[in-house]
Amino acid sequence: MLHIRWQALIAVLGIVFLGIMLASLAFSFSTVEKPDYGGTYVEGIAGHPNAINPLFDQYNSADRDLAALVFDGLTRTEEGGAIKPDLASKWDISPDRLVYTFTLRSDVQWSDGAPFTADDVLYTIQTIQSSDYPGLSHIADLWRTVAITKVNPSTVRFQLSEPFAPFMDYTTIGLLPAHRLKPVSASELQVSAFNRHPIGTGPFVLDELTADHATLSPNPRYQGSRPYLGNLVFKFYPDYESLFAAYGRGEIEGISEISPENIIQARAMKTLTLYNARVSGYSVVFLNLDKPRFQQPEVRQALWYATDRQRIIDDVLHGQ
């Protein structure tokens, strides 16, 4: 009987030792997740597209989201505001900051197979400079002070009338295909069928656009890294309340943007992961200087010092 008990004890100790060894091995190896190609991501957007065109998308966030995936600019803005090459491979700036010379990439094609050239840059900028351009006035006002020259098929030059520090930010605007749009005037472009069937150089192409959704797939001619997603679907809803309801029903996997007034509701949704990102913009209070009270510098300074910015961030923007 004693002999049997010793055998049982040895067996138990062996099992415990084996368990410890397996646990040690499990903790010594970490699981690494690697992305794979394919799959479909469905995102909800508050609003509906009107013109998928980088020259007019400033009015509409749905247009802006789609255009950002279909079109590229000479440059792009990285997180933190750094300007990086996109359709331009490099650029030179004159010592007086008046002349900007861009060398274009030689490996870029439009999604219909046509080569990207300096003519596309000229068409886009000259459209903005046109007197009948119906887009944002401040964009047109800047570009109308700039002379653009085609040096050769792969080089363009911008001549500024005076130094302008933010000029490189303006070179991030998406470019349009001259071979498709050259006969189209600025006023006609806003209502052109091109805006519903765009041709771009971006990572995705628009396959389908209906009243309630848009479907995109990777651009096979894209010069950059191939997107991992096999398809990207945007579903359109009239407002943010409808977006949250759709997410709750499982119709969408993500929400394009959370406005400050909806942040509390979004934080309460345990399955929704929120990501923060800086946006290019600012909020301004304009004081009517025709009013006598605002003509006094001391009054304006008092209002400035009395504004509790941190409270606005904490209470109105909920920490954003």
PEUR-V535457 format. One record per helix or strand of 2 or more residues. SS is the DSSP state (alpha for helix, beta for strand). FROM is the first residue (numbers start at 1). LEN is the number of residues. Records with the same first field share a line. If there is no record, write none. Layout:
SS: FROM-LEN  FROM-LEN
This chain:
alpha: 2-27  57-3  61-10  118-12  137-7  167-4  178-4  186-4  193-3  240-9  260-8  292-4  297-10  309-8
beta: 40-7  75-3  83-3  88-6  99-6  146-7  155-6  204-6  213-6  231-7  254-2
